[in-house]
Amino acid sequence: MKISIGTNIKEGPWGGGNLFAINLGEYLLSKGFNVVNNLDEEDIDIILITEPRKTSESSAFTHIDVKNYLNYINPSTLVVHRINECDERKNTNFVNKYLIEANKVADYTVFVSEWLKELYINQGINKKNNHVILAGANNSIFNPSNRSIWEKDTKLKIVTHHWGANWNKGFEVYEKIDSLLANDEWKDKITFTYIGNLPKKFKFKNTIHLSPLSGQELAKEIKKNHLYITGSLNEPSGNHHIEGSQCGLPTMYIDSGGVKEYCNNFGIEYTINNIEKNLFDVIENYDYYSERISNYPFNSDLMSEGYLLLFKEMLNNQESILLSRNVEKGTYLGERIFKIKRSFN
């Protein structure tokens, strides 16, 4: 089986979509499958669209490129569209419509949470062949090994991290914690570390701020702490809290977007209004929450296995999928233009 993953892989800190492509690609390669990140080869079995927006640096190909590939190169190739983005996450007004349009070329769709799936179904995306496969991080990197054990007579060290700097990433919460640290009551109980990018003109006063990290460096820094917190709003899934949880840190989260699907029964739910009460609860019952997070199930192998099972199921049903396909057919002129452009690449 040859799979093309539509992501331009970036080195170093970049974001959850980049990590997804790396983890899935490595898993498939370890199972003996061929993995590419382009549409140059004519014998691709599965195309996985991850970012169809041409303006995105991470986009290896768009839905239009995929449609041309099906029409003029290999009409038997099957297409999966992974959706992990929405307008609600960054208060935009164009992403959902674009992805719904791009999705028309897909045979199957994978969402990163039930919340995101329902959001798109309610906005008109094709209801057929929709799946949810929860995300996960690389457990050879993000694991509880060598994590710091909280000594109760010391300060509780709290951490979070983000690549994106949009305010909805949780900065109302992080600003709140920063202000708590100005009070004697809290500065003697906790510390707070933020790893990653900040919104323009935003500065912490009492918080430790580190530049974006990735891989082993990030995991090592997370493990220096005792409690993970995310204040992210309308997050389709979010890699940050997954990485924190896999490192064995009890995780505080807001019931917003798809985050609860990852944290429910493993973390501590809170709101901006009761955060102090819940922080006190964690301090008083830390061992209980630490034990719960030790059973955290999500990782990239589990996620990747879900994709591989889906790919195999699709290939087993290839004939019926192709018969039901509703991709707009190409034209003779379109084919000539496509092949001329392809000859120059």
Stockholm file with secondary structure:
# STOCKHOLM 1.0

chainA/1-345         MKISIGTNIKEGPWGGGNLFAINLGEYLLSKGFNVVNNLDEEDIDIILITEPRKTSESSAFTHIDVKNYLNYINPSTLVVHRINECDERKNTNFVNKYLIEANKVADYTVFVSEWLKELYINQGINKKNNHVILAGANNSIFNPSNRSIWEKDTKLKIVTHHWGANWNKGFEVYEKIDSLLANDEWKDKITFTYIGNLPKKFKFKNTIHLSPLSGQELAKEIKKNHLYITGSLNEPSGNHHIEGSQCGLPTMYIDSGGVKEYCNNFGIEYTINNIEKNLFDVIENYDYYSERISNYPFNSDLMSEGYLLLFKEMLNNQESILLSRNVEKGTYLGERIFKIKRSFN
#=GR chainA/1-345 SS CEEEECBCCCSSSCCHHHHHHHHHHHHHHHTTCEEESSSCCSCCSEEEESCCCTTSTTBSCCHHHHHHHHHHTCTTCEEEEEECCCHHHHTCSSHHHHHHHHGGGCSEEEESSHHHHHHHHHTTCCCTTEEECCCCCCTTTSSSTTCCCCCTTSCEEEEEEESCCCGGGTHHHHHHHHHHTTSHHHHTTEEEEEEECCCTTCCCSSSEEECCCCHHHHHHHHTTCSEEECCCSSCSSCSHHHHHHHTTCCEEECSCTTHHHHHTTTEEECCSSSHHHHHHHHHHTHHHHHHHHTTCCCCHHHHHHHHHHHHHHHHHTHHHHHHHCCCCCCCHHHHHHHHHHHHHC
#=GC SS_cons         CEEEECBCCCSSSCCHHHHHHHHHHHHHHHTTCEEESSSCCSCCSEEEESCCCTTSTTBSCCHHHHHHHHHHTCTTCEEEEEECCCHHHHTCSSHHHHHHHHGGGCSEEEESSHHHHHHHHHTTCCCTTEEECCCCCCTTTSSSTTCCCCCTTSCEEEEEEESCCCGGGTHHHHHHHHHHTTSHHHHTTEEEEEEECCCTTCCCSSSEEECCCCHHHHHHHHTTCSEEECCCSSCSSCSHHHHHHHTTCCEEECSCTTHHHHHTTTEEECCSSSHHHHHHHHHHTHHHHHHHHTTCCCCHHHHHHHHHHHHHHHHHTHHHHHHHCCCCCCCHHHHHHHHHHHHHC
//
